[in-house]
Amino acid sequence: MRMPDPRTFVRLLAALACVATLGAPPVSAQDGDEDVVLTTSSLRLALMQLATSVDANVSELIEAGPGEALYLQSGDATLAELTDAARAQGMEGALSRTEQGLRLTRPLVVLQGARLDIKPGQTLTLDRTRGAFILALGTVTVDGATLRSDGRPYDGIPGFRPFLAGVGQRSIAITDSALSGLGYGGSSFTGGVFVGAQGLLGNGSANALTGNTFQDLRSVTLSQLDDAEVRDNHFDVFRGTALKLEDGAQAAITDNRFSGTRGAHALHLSGVRVAEIAQNDFDFGGGKALRIDDNATRVTLADNDIAGFEGTAVTVAEGAGCVRITDNRVVRNIGGGIALDISGDVILDRNMIATNRGAGLAINGQATGSTAFVLNNEFDGNRMGVRGTGLATVRLAHNDLSEQMPRLLAGDLDQVTPTYLEAARGGAPADIVVEKISARISDSLRKDAAARAFDACGDEETL
């Protein structure tokens, strides 16, 4: 469990206390044993305190955002109850009923201890023209509902679009819902959907994101979340990196579809400790399909289909290590198949890597002492099979390059081609170990070599 910085604790308590004491007298709607308390107050105060407490980049909103916001101070509220409270306060225009559902025309801040439930069948439209968005310091749930943006651009901030942002491991839960048109700018906080666990609000496990369709967002970001589960979602036509996980642990990203993404990556894991990325469909897009970086460790990429990206399909970089890439299909990508750039230990086994316009596998600048295990893969019709520069140690064993001829190896590996061909003489499965620019024929490969290498990752390896 992360211990919050005491200064963060004090600042965030002060923020919540100040927000709770400002604004008009509260208007309540009875909800079981607890009142739903809604007030109005300055948006600027909440944003300034948020920026200093959790390092959210909201300077544009502070300087040019809407002046007033709704604050849900306490209670478990439905949209209907929130609308009734707004009407009782004479603010029918802030949250009103329309033919399409409900429309929010102001920023809404859900304070710690309060909860907003957007229930099955409901549609909430966030008014882009009026600068609406939702900030959850308490809890917001979206279950079987539609959340969308509508309206002309907001005059105060170029490119502004509404967004949903939460601070705290369990601040936002989204299941079986459709979200569209959200997110703007270069900050992950305003990118569309953001859930961050930082400071005082950083304890506990994350809520799962399951069964949703995210369309025309800039990004979905999960920051410093433990036990994140992202399953059975469709990430469609994103304007930035579709899904980013940063600095969390024990993540599972399974059975999702990424299509038509236009950002740098469809999926980006940065600094994540222990993650499974399995049975996802990455179906064409700009940039890369997947990037794993910033010392991420113990990541398994298994049983994914990755095709049709303009950049290299998969990149492991910036010290990421103890990564296993197994049983994936990586085909028809313009920038290449898989790239290892200044990575630690990586195990690639039983992958189909075919018809990529660049190298099927490119190994660039391995970290000192690291090993790339390339075992039992099929390389077919790539511009070249395996290219290597700045190598530490690479084991090439039992790979099928029969349809990769004549360009098998390239870069620094080109000069070890004779050793590789000697190892493959007579139809035997080639097995060589490359250390920097020299190579030797290896001993026999164990059947469980890939699993053993991943289990022992970080220890001394026996090649």
Residue, then its C-alpha position, 0 to 999 in steps of 0.5 A: m500500500r502506498m503511503p501518501d505524502p503528508r503534505t498531500f494529505v493536508r492540501l487535499l483535506a484543505a481543498l475539500a473543506c474549502v469547497a464544502t464551505l463555499g457556494a449557495p446554501p445546500v439544497s437536499a433531495q432525500d435518498g433513503d437514510e442520507d440527503v443528496v446535498l447539491t451546491t454551486s460554487s467557484l470551479r477555480l478553487a477546486l481545480m487549483q487545489l486539485a492541481t497542487s494535490v495530485d499534479a493534474n495539468v488543468s492550467e487552461l481550465i483554471e485560467a479560461g474554464p467556466g466560472e461556476a460548477l455544481y458540487l455534489q457534497s454528500g449522498d448517493a444520487t441518481l441523475a433524476e435526484l440530481t436534476d430535482a435538486a438543481r431545479a429546487q435551487g432554481m438551476e434548471g438549465a444546469l442539469s435538465r431533461t431533454e428528448q435524448g435524456l439528461r443534459l449537463t451544461r456546467p462542470l460537476v464535481v462529486l466530492q469525497g463521500a458522495r456518489l453519483d450513479i448513472k443507471p442502465g438505459q440513461t443518456l447523459t449529454l455533456d454540453r461542449t459549448r458550455g464547458a461541461f465535464i465531470l470530476a469525481l473525488g468521490t464516486v461516479t458509476v456508469d452502468g449500462a448508460t450512454l455518456r456523450s459530448d454534444g455542441r459547438p466548441y467552447d469559446g474559452i479553450p481551443g479544442f475543448r471537449p467534455f471529459l470524465a476524470g476521477v482521483g482515487q482507486r475506486s473513483i470511477a466504475i464504467t460497465d456495459s456503457a457507451l462513451s463518445g466524443l470525449g477528451y481534448g488536449g495533451s493532458s491525460f487528465t482531460g483526455g476523455v476518461f482518467v482514473g488516478a490514484q494519488g496522494l490521500l485517495g490512493n488506497g485500495s483496488a481499482n474498479a474494472l472497466t468491462g463491456n464498454t464501447f469507447q468511441d472518438l475519445r482522445s484517451v483512457t488513462l489509468s494512473q497508479l492503479d493496482d489490480a486494474e482489469v480492462r476486459d471486453n471493451h471496444f476502443d474505436v477511432f481514438r484521437g490519441t493513445a487509446l488506453k494507457l496504464e502507468d505506474g500500477a501493479q497487477a493489471a489484466i487487459t483481456d478480450n478487448r478490441f482496438s480499431g482505427t486508433r489514430g494516436a501514437h499507440a493503441l495501448h501503452l504500458s509505462g512503469v507497470r509491474v506485473a501485467e497480462i495482455a491477452q486475447n486482444d484484437f488490435d485491428f489497424g491504426g496509426g502509430k504503434a499497436l502496443r508499447i511497453d516502457d519505463n522499466a515495466t516488468r513481469v509483463t506477458l503478451a499472449d494470444n493477441d492478433i495485431a495487424g495493419f498498423e502504420g508503425t511497428a506493431v509492438t515495442v519494448a523499450e526504455g529498460a522494460g524487461c522480464v517481458r514474455i511475448t508468446d503465441n501472438r499473430v503479428v502481421r501486415n504492419i507497415g513499420g515492422g513486427i516487434a522491436l526491442d529498443i534498449s530493453g531488458d530480458v525479453i522472451l519471444d516464443r511461438n509467435m507468427i510474425a509475417t508480411n510486415r514491411g520492416a523487420g519481423l524482429a528488430i533488436n536495438g541497443q540491448a541493456t548490458g547483461s540482458t538476453a533476448f530469447v527468440l524461440n520457436n517463432e515463425f517468420d514469413g515474408n517480412r522485409m527481413g527476419v531478425r535485425g540486430t544492432g548494439l547487442a548483448t546476448v541473443r539466443l535464436a533457437h528452433n525458429d522457422l525462417s523457411e519462408q523468410m528467405p533470402r533475408l534472414l538476418a540483418g544489421d550486426l546479425d548479418q555477419v553471424t548468418p554462416t553460423y546460423l546456416e551451419a546450425a541448420r544444416g541437414g534440416a536440423p532446427a537452428d540453435i545459436v547464441v549471439e554475444k555482441i557480434s560473435a556466435r556459437i552453436s548452442d546445446s539442445l533447447r529444453k521444451d520449457a525453455a521460454a517458461r523457465a526463462f521468464d520464471a527466472c528472469g533477472d537471475e543468471e540465465t543458462l543458455 
